[in-house]
Structures are given as C-alpha cells and as structure tokens.
C-alpha cells in the first residue's frame, strides 16, 4: 500500500511496525492536484459496508 501511494505523489510520514496488526500509516499528498472524475473513487475499503451492518466477524481480541 505504501509503494502504491508513493508512486502517486504521497509522501510517507509514518508507518506502524509491520509485525503489528492491523497496520496503520500516514501519508501526505505532495503531488500535482488533478480533478477526480464524477463517480470515480480514490479508494474502496473492502468489508467496510459489512462491518457497519454488524454482519462481519471481528478478529479476536478487538472490542467493538
């Protein structure tokens, strides 16, 4: 994910230890801004819709 962002104009600011799950990171966009086409998404988070509906099982050890 970091390489994908960096190839598209984002500067890595911080990334959590790779041995820890879930992974977390922070990037800042430093590239040339360009418009996003109508209806186009920059990101799609897989599974987010099922987590919101309460149908996905959370990993053990998480309190929700």
GILINSUL-V451820 format. One record per residue. N is the residue number from 1. RES is the residue in three letters. SS is DSSP state (~ for helix, > for strand, _ for the rest). BURIAL is + if it has 16 or more other ideal C-beta (glycine too) atoms within 10 Angstrom, else -. Layout:
n=<N N>
res=<RES RES>
ss=<SS SS>
burial=<BURIAL BURIAL>
//
This chain:
n=<1 2 3 4 5 6 7 8 9 10 11 12 13 14 15 16 17 18 19 20 21 22 23 24 25 26 27 28 29 30 31 32 33 34 35 36 37 38 39 40 41 42 43 44 45 46 47 48 49 50 51 52 53 54 55 56 57 58 59 60 61 62 63 64>
res=<UNK UNK UNK UNK UNK UNK UNK UNK UNK UNK UNK UNK UNK UNK UNK UNK UNK UNK UNK UNK UNK UNK UNK UNK UNK UNK UNK UNK UNK UNK UNK UNK UNK UNK UNK UNK UNK UNK UNK UNK UNK UNK UNK UNK UNK UNK UNK UNK UNK UNK UNK UNK UNK UNK UNK UNK UNK UNK UNK UNK UNK UNK UNK UNK>
ss=<_ ~ ~ ~ ~ ~ ~ _ _ > > > > > > _ _ _ _ _ _ _ _ _ > > > > > _ _ _ _ _ _ _ _ _ _ _ _ _ _ _ _ _ _ ~ ~ ~ ~ ~ ~ _ _ _ _ _ _ _ _ _ _ _>
burial=<- - - - - - - - - + - - - - - - - - - - - - - - - - + - - - - - - - - - - - - - - - - - - - - - - - - - - - - - - - - - - - - ->
//
